[in-house]
Amino acid sequence: MSRVIKNRDGVTVVEGTPAASLVKDGEKFFESKPPERMAGESIGQPRKIDENKIMSEAEYKADATRRIKEGIKRGVQLSPEPYSSYLKRQQPGYEEDREARFQEELERYKKAETPTNKSERAVTPRRIEASKKAEFRRVRSKKEAERSQEEQKATKGKFITTLGR
């Protein structure tokens, strides 16, 4: 079940240990390009991992596998999105487009909820089926209520047992 990770220096670490995550973070750190420096700036400034770097498909699958395994340890089931969806999310302007679509949907929803537009809603087969089921439940409930009243009148409210002792 455990996987062995070997870094460039030949150091071997068993996956799942704290050291394994350090090796992975170290690989990301050294693969990232150093930031551009101006003349006179200290080269000893700390470097950060570029979180905006788009992962390759293999990196993405490895990361998804890691997240799934962590979720299993916590007792949570995760379903990572497909790589194509991940790529779409990484494109510039994705968040703005998503927010705009959300606002449009919200406006459409508010418009549909106004009393004047309720009758203009599209009638789908699911809506028809749902309304038929609701009507059936109302009729059945009404019949049960009438039956219950008839039984109360017949027994004059007394409890009748059918066990016959």
C-alpha positions as CSV (number, residue, x, y, z in Angstrom):
1,M,0.0,0.0,0.0
2,S,2.8,2.4,0.8
3,R,4.8,4.0,-2.0
4,V,8.5,4.7,-2.0
5,I,9.6,8.1,-3.3
6,K,13.1,8.7,-4.5
7,N,14.3,12.2,-5.0
8,R,17.2,13.4,-7.3
9,D,19.8,12.9,-4.6
10,G,18.9,9.2,-4.2
11,V,17.1,9.8,-0.8
12,T,14.3,7.3,-0.4
13,V,11.2,8.1,1.7
14,V,8.1,6.0,2.3
15,E,4.9,7.9,1.2
16,G,2.6,8.8,4.0
17,T,5.3,10.0,6.4
18,P,5.9,13.6,7.1
19,A,9.2,13.4,5.3
20,A,7.5,12.3,2.1
21,S,5.4,15.5,1.9
22,L,8.6,17.5,2.4
23,V,10.3,15.7,-0.5
24,K,7.2,16.5,-2.7
25,D,7.2,20.1,-1.6
26,G,11.0,20.3,-2.2
27,E,10.5,19.0,-5.8
28,K,7.9,21.7,-6.4
29,F,10.2,24.3,-4.9
30,F,13.2,23.4,-7.0
31,E,11.2,23.0,-10.2
32,S,9.8,26.6,-9.9
33,K,11.7,29.3,-11.6
34,P,13.4,31.8,-9.3
35,P,11.8,35.2,-9.2
36,E,13.2,38.0,-11.3
37,R,15.5,40.2,-9.2
38,M,16.5,43.8,-9.6
39,A,20.1,44.9,-9.4
40,G,21.2,45.2,-5.8
41,E,18.5,42.9,-4.4
42,S,19.6,40.2,-2.0
43,I,19.7,36.7,-3.5
44,G,19.0,35.3,-0.1
45,Q,15.4,36.3,-0.2
46,P,13.0,33.3,0.4
47,R,11.6,31.7,-2.7
48,K,7.9,30.6,-2.8
49,I,6.2,27.8,-4.6
50,D,4.2,29.2,-7.5
51,E,0.6,28.1,-6.7
52,N,-0.5,29.4,-10.1
53,K,1.6,27.0,-12.1
54,I,-0.6,24.7,-14.2
55,M,0.1,21.1,-13.5
56,S,0.6,18.5,-16.3
57,E,-1.9,15.8,-16.6
58,A,0.4,13.3,-14.8
59,E,1.0,15.7,-12.0
60,Y,-2.7,16.4,-11.7
61,K,-3.5,12.7,-11.5
62,A,-0.8,12.1,-8.9
63,D,-2.2,15.1,-6.8
64,A,-5.7,13.8,-7.2
65,T,-4.6,10.3,-6.0
66,R,-2.9,11.9,-3.0
67,R,-6.0,13.9,-2.1
68,I,-8.2,10.8,-2.4
69,K,-5.9,8.8,-0.1
70,E,-5.9,11.7,2.4
71,G,-9.7,11.8,2.2
72,I,-9.9,8.1,2.8
73,K,-7.8,8.4,6.0
74,R,-10.2,11.1,7.2
75,G,-13.2,9.0,6.2
76,V,-14.3,11.3,3.4
77,Q,-14.9,10.3,-0.1
78,L,-13.5,12.7,-2.7
79,S,-14.2,12.8,-6.5
80,P,-11.7,15.0,-8.2
81,E,-12.8,16.9,-11.3
82,P,-11.6,15.8,-14.7
83,Y,-8.3,17.3,-15.9
84,S,-10.1,19.2,-18.7
85,S,-12.2,21.0,-16.0
86,Y,-9.0,21.8,-14.1
87,L,-7.5,23.4,-17.2
88,K,-10.6,25.5,-17.8
89,R,-10.4,26.7,-14.2
90,Q,-6.8,27.8,-14.7
91,Q,-7.5,30.0,-17.7
92,P,-7.4,33.8,-17.1
93,G,-10.8,35.3,-16.6
94,Y,-12.4,32.1,-15.5
95,E,-13.5,33.4,-12.1
96,E,-15.0,36.6,-13.7
97,D,-16.9,34.5,-16.3
98,R,-18.2,32.2,-13.5
99,E,-19.4,35.1,-11.4
100,A,-21.1,36.6,-14.5
101,R,-22.9,33.3,-15.2
102,F,-23.9,33.0,-11.6
103,Q,-25.4,36.6,-11.6
104,E,-27.3,35.8,-14.9
105,E,-28.7,32.6,-13.4
106,L,-29.7,34.5,-10.2
107,E,-31.5,37.2,-12.2
108,R,-33.3,34.5,-14.3
109,Y,-34.4,32.8,-11.1
110,K,-35.7,36.0,-9.5
111,K,-37.5,36.9,-12.7
112,A,-39.2,33.4,-12.8
113,E,-40.3,33.8,-9.2
114,T,-42.3,36.9,-9.8
115,P,-46.1,36.3,-9.7
116,T,-46.7,37.5,-13.2
117,N,-44.3,35.0,-14.7
118,K,-45.3,31.9,-12.8
119,S,-47.8,31.0,-15.5
120,E,-45.2,31.5,-18.2
121,R,-42.8,28.9,-16.8
122,A,-42.0,26.0,-19.2
123,V,-44.0,23.0,-18.4
124,T,-41.7,20.0,-18.5
125,P,-42.6,16.3,-18.2
126,R,-41.1,16.2,-14.8
127,R,-43.2,19.1,-13.6
128,I,-46.3,17.4,-15.0
129,E,-45.4,14.1,-13.3
130,A,-44.7,15.9,-10.0
131,S,-48.1,17.7,-10.1
132,K,-49.9,14.4,-10.8
133,K,-48.2,12.8,-7.8
134,A,-49.0,15.7,-5.6
135,E,-52.7,15.5,-6.7
136,F,-52.7,11.8,-6.0
137,R,-51.3,12.3,-2.5
138,R,-53.9,15.0,-1.8
139,V,-56.8,12.7,-2.9
140,R,-55.5,9.7,-0.9
141,S,-55.0,11.9,2.2
142,K,-58.6,13.2,1.9
143,K,-59.9,9.7,1.5
144,E,-58.0,8.5,4.6
145,A,-59.3,11.4,6.6
146,E,-62.9,10.6,5.6
147,R,-62.4,6.9,6.5
148,S,-60.9,7.8,9.8
149,Q,-63.9,10.0,10.6
150,E,-66.3,7.2,9.6
151,E,-64.5,4.8,11.9
152,Q,-64.6,7.2,14.8
153,K,-68.4,7.6,14.3
154,A,-68.9,3.9,14.1
155,T,-66.9,3.1,17.3
156,K,-68.0,6.3,19.1
157,G,-64.4,7.0,19.8
158,K,-63.8,3.8,21.8
159,F,-60.8,1.6,21.2
160,I,-61.7,-1.7,19.6
161,T,-59.4,-4.6,19.7
162,T,-59.4,-7.5,17.2
163,L,-57.4,-9.8,19.4
164,G,-60.5,-11.4,21.0
165,R,-59.6,-12.7,24.4
